[in-house]
Amino acid sequence: MFETNNDLSETTRRSVIEILNRHLADAIDLQLQAKQAHWNIKGPNFVGLHELFDRVAAEATAYADVIAERAVALGGW
């Protein structure tokens, strides 16, 4: 953990960073699974599902970015 100007205790920051990193892993997993589905969709609903999975992947990527930035702001990586 690195130094920050955050006024939370180090113990609290470590706990929150651990939780954020678990959620970050889940968000990245969701993004990758949605992208995999986006690339491999077939069938009569191709267009709608293709676009849906692309939007899900984009939202998960944005969510992962926010989570990662919060962890770094608390002194994590």
C-alpha positions in Angstrom: 0.0 0.0 0.0 1.3 3.4 -0.8 0.9 6.8 1.0 -2.2 8.9 0.3 -3.7 12.1 1.6 -6.8 10.1 2.6 -7.8 10.4 6.3 -9.1 6.9 6.7 -7.1 4.6 8.9 -4.7 2.2 7.2 -6.7 -0.8 8.5 -9.9 0.6 7.0 -8.1 1.4 3.7 -6.7 -2.1 3.5 -10.1 -3.7 4.1 -11.8 -1.5 1.5 -9.1 -2.0 -1.0 -9.4 -5.8 -0.6 -13.2 -5.6 -1.2 -12.7 -3.3 -4.2 -10.2 -5.6 -5.7 -12.6 -8.6 -5.4 -15.3 -6.5 -7.1 -12.8 -5.4 -9.8 -12.0 -9.0 -10.6 -15.8 -9.7 -10.9 -16.3 -6.6 -13.2 -13.4 -7.7 -15.5 -14.8 -11.2 -15.6 -18.2 -9.9 -16.6 -16.7 -7.7 -19.2 -14.7 -10.5 -20.8 -17.6 -12.9 -20.7 -19.9 -10.4 -22.3 -17.3 -9.7 -25.0 -16.9 -13.4 -25.6 -20.7 -13.7 -26.1 -20.7 -10.6 -28.3 -18.1 -12.3 -30.6 -19.8 -15.7 -30.7 -23.5 -14.9 -31.0 -25.3 -16.7 -33.8 -28.9 -17.1 -34.8 -32.1 -15.2 -35.6 -31.6 -12.7 -32.8 -28.0 -11.9 -33.7 -28.2 -8.2 -34.2 -30.1 -7.4 -30.9 -28.0 -9.8 -28.8 -24.8 -8.6 -30.5 -25.5 -5.0 -29.6 -26.7 -6.0 -26.1 -23.6 -7.9 -25.2 -21.5 -5.0 -26.5 -23.3 -2.6 -24.3 -22.9 -4.9 -21.3 -19.2 -5.2 -22.0 -18.8 -1.4 -22.3 -20.7 -0.8 -19.0 -18.7 -3.4 -17.2 -15.4 -1.8 -18.5 -16.5 1.6 -17.2 -17.5 0.1 -13.9 -14.2 -1.7 -13.6 -12.4 1.6 -14.3 -14.2 3.4 -11.5 -13.5 0.6 -9.0 -9.8 0.5 -9.9 -9.5 4.3 -9.5 -11.1 4.1 -6.1 -8.7 1.4 -5.0 -5.7 3.4 -6.2 -7.1 6.6 -4.4 -7.0 4.6 -1.2 -3.4 3.6 -1.7 -4.0 0.2 -3.4 -3.2 -1.2 -6.7 
